Amino acid sequence: EIVLTQSPATLSLSPGERATLSCRASQSVSSYLAWYQQKPGQAPRLFMYDASKRATGIPPRFSGSGSGTDFTLTISSLEPEDFAVYYCQQRSNWPLTFGGGTKVEIK
Amino acid sequence: EVQLVESGGGLVQPGGSLRLSCAASGFTFSSYEMNWVRQAPGKGLEWVSYITSSGSTIYYADSVKGRFTISRDNAKNSLYLQINTLRAEDTAVYYCARGMGTFDYWGQGTLVTVSS
């Protein structure tokens, strides 16, 4: 099973600041990595797929990078609606696995 | 508009069973792979099961293999999860999610609580 480790667990930032979220895989997942945003009481929402492709309706301040074992989700300038939990997920191998999540909170 | 609506959750005793349903609309259900993903209270996401568009290929997480059964009825645009021999650690919100490996649409979830 591929283990995804997300860091940091919590990111405390102010609106307008840049957020950098990390996801590291225990073995290569090529570019088969997605990112999801989840707000309290809501279902997750797909934000990025195949490491760097924005899902429908996702604003360009979100960008993804990486391949192999190291991936990054960057939010260039945080908007109030961006404060949430973000999960990475790999589809390279079965079972599909998620990282433990990074909570982006308002400082 | 793509919609996925889960139902069937509730309170069940350890060792009990439930059948979860997911009603799909707004897309050609029979053309898409589907999944169940769960989230224990206050915890992260865990993929549970996957089924191809025709139902010919199915995968399960090790944690549920032998106890959970995924199925679909393309004529009814519905996805199902039969969950047996429930344990306390199966307590979670269960989401149905569309996609082959990447989940592009999710339902709102149905809560399963396993407790005596």
Chai-1 contact restraints between the chains, C-beta under 6 A:
chainA,res_idxA,chainB,res_idxB,connection_type,confidence,min_distance_angstrom,max_distance_angstrom,comment,restraint_id
A,A34,B,T102,contact,1.0,0.0,6.0,A-B,restraint_1
A,A43,B,Y95,contact,1.0,0.0,6.0,A-B,restraint_2
A,A43,B,W106,contact,1.0,0.0,6.0,A-B,restraint_3
A,A43,B,Q108,contact,1.0,0.0,6.0,A-B,restraint_4
A,A43,B,G109,contact,1.0,0.0,6.0,A-B,restraint_5
A,P44,B,W106,contact,1.0,0.0,6.0,A-B,restraint_6
A,L46,B,D104,contact,1.0,0.0,6.0,A-B,restraint_7
A,Y49,B,T102,contact,1.0,0.0,6.0,A-B,restraint_8
A,Y87,B,L45,contact,1.0,0.0,6.0,A-B,restraint_9
A,R91,B,G101,contact,1.0,0.0,6.0,A-B,restraint_10
A,R91,B,T102,contact,1.0,0.0,6.0,A-B,restraint_11
A,W94,B,Y59,contact,1.0,0.0,6.0,A-B,restraint_12
A,P95,B,A61,contact,1.0,0.0,6.0,A-B,restraint_13
A,L96,B,W47,contact,1.0,0.0,6.0,A-B,restraint_14
A,F98,B,G44,contact,1.0,0.0,6.0,A-B,restraint_15
A,F98,B,L45,contact,1.0,0.0,6.0,A-B,restraint_16
A,G100,B,G44,contact,1.0,0.0,6.0,A-B,restraint_17
A,G101,B,G44,contact,1.0,0.0,6.0,A-B,restraint_18
